[in-house]
């Protein structure tokens, strides 16, 4: 029985290897069928990157205005009020309560 099957073992092994690699080429992490999810992830990451770059530019501009050689009085007053909790009598104060996140 083994003598009759022995000539087909290399062919069966190579056929198994072809099926194995074809399956992973289609469904693996970098497979052909996961291209859409990679594109979606890439678009989300690019949007996050542009948002973070804009936030960084804003923070750099604020830091530049708070340096000793070029101090913006308005920005300094705004930061002092925010940190100390003071308000000018002529200011309108709108309090917004943060929602508590559900704890898991």
N, C-alpha and C positions, 0 to 999 in steps of 0.2 A: 504494500500500500504506500509506504513512504517512498519507495523507489519510483512509483508512478507520479507522485506529487512533487518530488524534488526538482525536476526541471522547471516547474512553474513558480517556485518560491522567489527567485529574483524578480520575475515579472510582477508578481503580486506585491512584493516589497516596493518596487518602483511605482506601481499604480497607487499604492497606499500613500507614498510620499507625495505624489502629484496631487492627489485629492486633499491631503493635509495642507500643503502649501497654497493650493487654490482656495481652499476654505478660508484660511487666514488672510490671504490677499484680498478677499472680498469683505470679510467681517472684522478684521483686526482693528487695532487702534488707529492705524494709518491706512485702512483698507479703502477700497473703492466705494463701498456702500456707506461709509461714514463721512464722505466729503461734505455733504450738506450740513451736518452738525459742526464740522470744523469751520465752515464758512460762517455759520451763525455765531460760533464762539469768537471767531476772528473779528466780526463786525461789532460784537459787544465789547471786546477788549479795545478795539480802536476808538469806540465812543467813550469808553472810560478813560483812555489815554488822553484824548482831546479835552475832556472835562478836567482831568488832573493838571494838564498843561495850562489851561486857562486859570485854574485855581492857583497854580504856582506863580503865574505872571501877576495875578492880583496881589498875592502875598508879597512878592518881591517889590511891587510898587508901593505897598503899604510900609514895608520895612525901609525902603529908600526914603520915604517921607518922615520916618521917625529917627533918622540918623542925626547926629549932633551937628554936622555941617549944613544940613538942610532940614530943619524941623518944621513940620506943618502944625500950626497951632490948632487948627480944626480937628485934625486926626488925633492929636494928643488929647484934646478935650473929649473927643468921642470915646477914646480908649479909657480915659480916666473915669468917665461916667459909667461906662459899661462894667469896669472892674470894681468900682466903689459903690455902684448902685445909686448914684445921685442923678437928679434930673433938674433942669432949669425950670423955674415956675412958668415960663412961657411955652414949654414943651408939652406935646400931647404924648401921653404914655399909654401904650396898648400892651397889656400883659397877655402873653400866650403861654399856656401850660403845655408842657411836653406830654405826649401820651406815654403811659407806662407800657413797656413791651411785655408781652405775655411770657412768663417764665415756663420753661419746659422742665 
